[in-house]
C-alpha cells in the first residue's frame, strides 16, 4: 500500500512534471560535452605533459569523491532542488572564469571547484530519477536521463570543436558556463521537489489531524546493504565503468588521437560525437531490456565489450582505427552505464536514497580518479598501447566479478 500511494503522489519521469528535469539533462549534456573535449586539450596545450593532464583529471575526481556523499546526505535533509541549483551555479561560475586564464595553476583551481558543482548536480539528478521511478520502469527512466544527456553530448563536442577552431579552446568553457546557468534557472523555477520526507510529513500531518497515530515501517539499515555482496559487486563494476568512460575514453582518447593518430580537434570532436550517437541510439532499447530481462544481462556483456573497446584504442593510428574504437565504446557505454545506475538505485533504501547514492557516487569518482592517474603513469613509462590493454583486462575481470557475485535486482513479477 505504501508503494501504491507513493506512485499516486510522486511526479513521474514520463509525466508532464518530469519534462523540465529531462530538459535540464539535455542542456547540461551540451555544455559538458563541449568542455569534455576542451579540458584535456587545453590542459595539454598549457603544460605539454600527458601526466599533468591525467593528474588534473584524477584530482577532479578526488574532489567529487569527497563532495558526492555530502551532497547525498544534504539532499535527504534539505531537499533535492537546493543541491541541484547550487551545483549548477558553482559549475557555471568556475567554467566562465576559465575563459580569462591561461595558466595551469589557475585552471587547476577553477576545475577543482567546478568539479564540486558537477558532483552536486550529478548526484542529486540521479536521486531525483530514483525518486521519480519504480523498479518496474527504472531502467527506462535511467535510459531517458542518459539519452537526453547523450544527445547534448553529441551537440557539445561538435559545437566545442567548431568554436575551438574559430576562436580558441578557452571559448569552449564559456559555452559550458551558459548551459549551467540555464540549468540553474530551469531547476529553480520549473522542477518540483521530490524529497520523500516531504510526503511522509504530509501524510503524518493528515493522520494526526484525523486523530490517528501514524505507523512508521522499519527501514533496512543502509550500512547492512553496503556491506552486502550486492554492493561489493556494484562497487567493483562502478569503478571499472567509470575508469573506462571518464578516465580513459574522455581523457586519454583525445590526446592519443592527436599524438598517435595525428587528428585535429574537429576530427576528435566528431569521433566523440559519433560515440555519443551510438550510445544515444542504444540507450533506450537497452533500458527496455534492463527492465524486462534484468540488469546483469546488459551489464556483464557490456563490460566485456568495453574491454574490447579499450583494446581497439591501443590500435589507433589514424581516423579509421579511431572510428572503430569510438563505435564499440559507444555501444559498450549504452549497455553498462544505464544498467549500472539502475542497479545502484535498486539497492538504495527509499528513506535514505540521497545518502546511499551519494556514497555510491564516491565509487564513481574513485574510478575516475584511479583511471586517468594509473593509465597516465603507464603511458609515461610504457606508452599508450600498454595503458589501453591494461584497462581492457580490468574491464573483463569486472564483468566476470559481476557475473559470478552480483545478484539480480530486477523487480520480480507480482512484487509490490
C-alpha positions in Angstrom: 0.0 0.0 0.0 2.9 2.4 0.7 4.3 1.9 -2.7 1.0 2.4 -4.4 0.2 5.6 -2.6 3.7 6.9 -3.3 3.2 6.4 -7.0 0.0 8.4 -7.0 1.7 11.4 -5.2 5.0 11.3 -6.9 5.7 13.1 -10.2 7.0 10.5 -12.8 9.8 10.8 -15.2 7.4 10.2 -18.1 4.8 12.7 -16.9 4.3 16.4 -17.6 6.1 17.2 -14.3 9.1 15.2 -15.4 9.7 17.2 -18.6 11.6 20.1 -17.0 14.1 17.8 -15.4 14.6 15.8 -18.6 15.2 19.2 -20.3 18.0 20.0 -17.9 19.7 16.8 -18.7 19.9 17.9 -22.4 21.2 21.3 -21.6 23.7 20.1 -19.1 25.0 17.5 -21.5 25.5 20.1 -24.3 27.8 22.2 -22.1 29.6 19.3 -20.5 30.1 17.7 -23.9 31.9 20.8 -25.2 34.0 21.1 -22.1 34.9 17.4 -22.1 36.5 17.9 -25.4 38.3 21.1 -24.4 39.5 20.2 -20.9 42.3 17.7 -21.8 43.3 19.6 -25.0 43.6 22.9 -23.1 45.5 21.4 -20.2 47.9 19.7 -22.6 48.4 22.9 -24.6 49.5 24.8 -21.5 51.6 22.0 -19.9 52.8 19.8 -22.8 52.6 16.9 -20.4 50.2 13.9 -20.6 51.0 13.1 -17.0 49.9 16.5 -15.7 46.7 16.2 -17.7 45.9 12.9 -16.0 46.8 14.4 -12.6 44.3 17.1 -13.3 41.5 14.7 -14.2 42.3 12.5 -11.3 42.2 15.4 -8.8 38.9 16.5 -10.1 37.6 13.0 -9.4 39.0 13.2 -5.9 37.0 16.4 -5.2 33.9 14.6 -6.4 34.7 11.6 -4.3 34.5 13.9 -1.2 31.6 16.1 -2.2 29.3 13.3 -3.5 28.5 11.6 -0.2 28.0 15.0 1.5 25.7 16.1 -1.3 23.6 13.0 -0.9 23.3 13.5 2.8 22.2 17.1 2.4 19.8 16.2 -0.4 18.0 13.9 2.2 17.8 16.7 4.8 17.5 19.9 2.8 15.9 18.7 -0.4 16.9 17.8 -4.0 16.3 21.3 -5.6 18.7 23.3 -3.4 21.6 21.0 -4.1 20.9 20.8 -7.8 20.6 24.6 -8.2 23.8 25.2 -6.1 25.7 22.6 -8.1 24.8 24.2 -11.4 25.7 27.6 -10.2 29.1 26.5 -8.9 30.0 24.7 -12.2 28.8 27.7 -14.3 30.9 30.3 -12.4 34.0 28.1 -12.5 33.7 27.4 -16.2 33.1 31.0 -17.1 36.3 32.1 -15.2 38.4 29.7 -17.2 37.8 31.9 -20.2 40.0 34.5 -18.6 43.0 32.4 -17.6 45.9 30.7 -19.4 48.0 29.3 -16.5 47.8 25.7 -15.3 47.6 26.5 -11.6 44.6 28.8 -12.1 42.9 26.4 -14.5 43.6 23.6 -12.0 41.9 25.5 -9.1 38.9 26.5 -11.2 38.3 23.0 -12.4 38.7 21.6 -8.9 35.9 24.0 -7.7 33.8 23.3 -10.7 34.1 19.5 -10.1 32.4 20.0 -6.8 29.4 21.6 -8.6 29.4 18.8 -11.1 29.2 16.2 -8.2 26.4 18.1 -6.5 24.3 18.2 -9.7 25.1 14.7 -10.9 24.4 13.1 -7.5 21.2 15.0 -7.0 19.9 14.3 -10.5 20.4 10.6 -10.0 18.5 10.8 -6.7 15.7 12.7 -8.5 15.4 10.0 -11.2 15.3 7.3 -8.5 12.5 9.3 -6.7 10.5 9.6 -9.9 10.8 5.9 -10.9 9.8 2.4 -9.7 11.7 -0.9 -10.0 9.4 -1.8 -12.9 10.3 1.3 -15.1 13.6 2.4 -13.6 15.7 1.0 -16.4 13.7 3.1 -18.9 13.8 6.1 -16.6 17.6 5.9 -16.3 17.9 5.4 -20.1 15.8 8.5 -20.6 18.2 10.5 -18.4 21.2 9.1 -20.1 19.8 9.5 -23.6 19.0 13.2 -23.2 22.4 13.8 -21.6 24.0 11.9 -24.5 22.0 14.0 -27.1 23.6 17.1 -25.5 27.0 15.4 -25.5 26.6 14.9 -29.3 25.9 18.5 -29.8 28.5 19.7 -27.3 31.7 18.2 -28.9 30.7 19.3 -32.4 29.9 22.8 -31.1 33.1 22.8 -29.0 35.3 21.7 -31.9 33.8 24.4 -34.1 34.3 27.1 -31.5 37.8 26.0 -30.7 38.7 26.1 -34.4 37.1 29.6 -35.0 38.2 31.2 -31.7 40.1 29.3 -29.0 39.9 26.4 -26.6 39.1 28.8 -23.8 36.0 30.0 -25.6 34.5 26.5 -25.3 34.4 26.8 -21.5 32.1 29.9 -21.9 29.6 27.6 -23.7 29.6 25.3 -20.7 29.1 28.2 -18.3 26.0 29.4 -20.1 24.5 26.0 -20.2 24.9 25.6 -16.4 23.2 28.9 -15.7 20.2 27.9 -17.8 20.0 24.6 -15.9 20.1 26.5 -12.6 17.1 28.7 -13.7 15.0 25.9 -15.1 15.6 23.7 -12.0 14.7 26.6 -9.6 11.6 27.7 -11.5 10.1 24.5 -13.0 11.4 21.3 -11.3 9.3 20.1 -8.4 10.8 18.8 -5.1 10.9 15.0 -4.9 12.3 14.6 -1.4 10.4 11.6 0.1 10.3 13.1 3.7 8.1 15.9 2.4 5.5 13.3 1.5 5.9 11.4 4.7 5.5 14.6 6.8 2.3 15.5 4.8 0.9 12.0 5.5 1.8 12.3 9.1 0.1 15.6 9.5 -3.1 14.3 7.8 -3.2 11.3 10.0 -2.7 13.4 13.1 -5.5 15.8 12.2 -7.8 12.8 11.9 -6.8 11.6 15.4 -4.9 8.6 14.0 -1.5 7.5 15.2 0.9 7.3 12.2 2.7 4.0 11.7 6.3 4.0 10.7 7.6 1.0 8.9 11.1 -0.2 9.9 13.8 0.5 7.3 16.6 -1.8 6.3 20.0 -0.4 7.6 21.9 1.3 4.8 25.2 0.1 6.2 24.0 -3.5 6.1 23.2 -3.1 2.4 26.6 -1.5 1.8 28.3 -4.5 3.5 26.4 -6.9 1.3 27.6 -9.0 -1.7 25.4 -7.0 -4.0 27.0 -3.7 -3.1 30.5 -5.2 -3.3 29.8 -6.3 -6.9 28.2 -2.9 -7.6 31.3 -1.0 -6.3 33.7 -3.0 -8.4 31.6 -2.6 -11.5 31.2 1.1 -10.9 34.9 1.7 -10.6 35.6 -0.2 -13.8 32.8 1.5 -15.8 33.9 5.0 -14.7 37.5 4.2 -15.3 36.7 3.4 -18.9 34.1 6.0 -19.6 35.6 9.1 -18.0 39.1 8.2 -17.1 40.2 6.6 -20.4 37.9 7.5 -23.3 37.2 11.0 -22.3 40.7 11.8 -21.1 43.3 9.8 -23.0 41.4 9.2 -26.2 41.6 12.9 -27.4 45.3 13.0 -26.5 46.1 9.6 -28.1 44.1 10.5 -31.2 46.1 13.8 -31.5 49.6 12.4 -30.7 49.4 8.9 -32.3 46.7 9.3 -34.8 47.5 12.8 -36.0 43.9 14.1 -35.7 42.9 17.7 -35.2 40.3 19.0 -32.6 37.5 19.0 -35.1 38.1 15.3 -36.1 38.4 14.3 -32.4 35.1 16.2 -31.6 33.5 14.3 -34.5 34.6 10.9 -33.1 33.4 11.8 -29.6 30.0 12.8 -31.1 29.9 9.5 -33.1 30.4 7.5 -29.9 27.8 9.5 -28.2 25.4 8.9 -31.1 25.9 5.2 -30.8 25.2 5.4 -27.1 22.1 7.5 -27.8 20.6 5.1 -30.3 21.0 2.1 -28.0 20.3 3.6 -24.5 16.5 3.4 -24.7 16.3 -0.1 -26.2 18.8 -1.2 -23.5 16.6 0.4 -20.8 13.7 -1.7 -22.0 16.0 -4.8 -21.9 17.1 -4.0 -18.4 13.5 -3.7 -17.1 12.3 -6.8 -18.9 15.2 -9.2 -18.7 17.4 -7.9 -15.8 20.2 -5.6 -15.0 23.0 -8.2 -15.3 22.1 -9.3 -18.8 23.1 -5.9 -20.1 25.9 -5.1 -17.6 28.1 -8.2 -17.8 28.3 -8.4 -21.7 28.7 -4.6 -21.8 31.7 -4.8 -19.5 33.4 -7.4 -21.8 32.6 -5.2 -24.8 34.1 -2.2 -23.1 37.3 -4.3 -22.7 37.2 -4.8 -26.4 36.9 -1.1 -27.0 39.9 -0.5 -24.8 41.9 -3.0 -26.8 40.9 -1.1 -30.0 42.0 2.2 -28.5 45.5 0.6 -28.3 45.5 0.1 -32.1 44.6 3.7 -33.0 46.9 5.1 -35.8 44.5 7.1 -37.9 40.9 8.3 -38.2 39.5 5.0 -39.3 41.0 3.0 -36.5 39.9 5.7 -34.0 36.4 5.4 -35.5 36.3 1.7 -34.8 37.2 2.2 -31.2 34.6 5.0 -30.8 31.8 2.9 -32.2 32.5 -0.1 -30.0 32.9 2.2 -27.0 29.6 3.9 -27.7 27.7 0.6 -27.7 29.5 -0.6 -24.5 28.7 2.6 -22.7 25.0 2.2 -23.6 25.0 -1.2 -22.1 27.0 -0.5 -19.0 26.2 3.0 -17.8 22.4 2.7 -17.5 22.4 -0.8 -16.1 25.0 0.1 -13.5 23.0 3.2 -12.4 19.8 1.2 -12.3 21.4 -1.5 -10.1 22.5 1.2 -7.7 19.1 2.8 -7.5 17.5 -0.7 -6.8 19.8 -1.1 -3.8 19.2 2.3 -2.3 16.9 2.5 0.8 13.9 4.7 0.0 14.1 6.9 3.1 17.9 7.4 2.7 18.2 7.3 -1.0 20.3 10.5 -1.3 22.8 9.3 1.3 23.2 5.9 -0.3 23.5 7.2 -3.9 25.9 9.8 -2.6 28.1 7.1 -1.1 27.8 5.1 -4.3 28.9 8.1 -6.3 32.2 8.1 -4.4 33.0 4.9 -6.2 32.2 6.5 -9.5 34.6 9.3 -8.6 37.2 6.8 -7.4 37.1 5.1 -10.8 37.6 8.5 -12.4 40.4 9.2 -10.0 42.4 6.0 -10.3 41.7 5.5 -14.0 43.5 8.5 -15.5 46.2 8.5 -12.9 47.1 4.9 -13.3 47.0 4.9 -17.1 48.8 8.2 -17.1 51.7 6.6 -15.3 51.6 3.6 -17.7 51.7 6.0 -20.7 54.7 7.8 -19.3 56.6 4.6 -18.8 55.3 2.2 -21.4 53.2 4.2 -23.9 49.5 4.5 -24.9 49.1 0.9 -26.1 50.1 -0.7 -22.8 47.8 1.6 -20.9 44.8 0.7 -23.0 45.5 -3.0 -22.9 45.7 -2.8 -19.1 42.3 -1.2 -18.9 40.9 -3.9 -21.2 42.0 -6.6 -18.7 40.3 -4.7 -15.9 37.0 -4.4 -17.7 36.9 -8.2 -18.5 37.7 -9.0 -14.8 34.9 -6.7 -13.7 32.5 -8.4 -16.0 33.4 -11.8 -14.5 33.1 -10.5 -11.0 29.6 -9.1 -11.6 28.5 -12.3 -13.4 29.7 -14.5 -10.5 28.9 -12.5 -7.4 26.3 -9.8 -8.3 22.7 -10.9 -7.5 20.0 -9.8 -10.0 17.9 -6.8 -8.6 15.2 -6.6 -11.3 11.6 -6.4 -9.8 10.0 -9.9 -9.9 6.5 -10.3 -11.4 3.8 -9.8 -8.8 6.1 -7.9 -6.5 4.8 -4.7 -4.8 
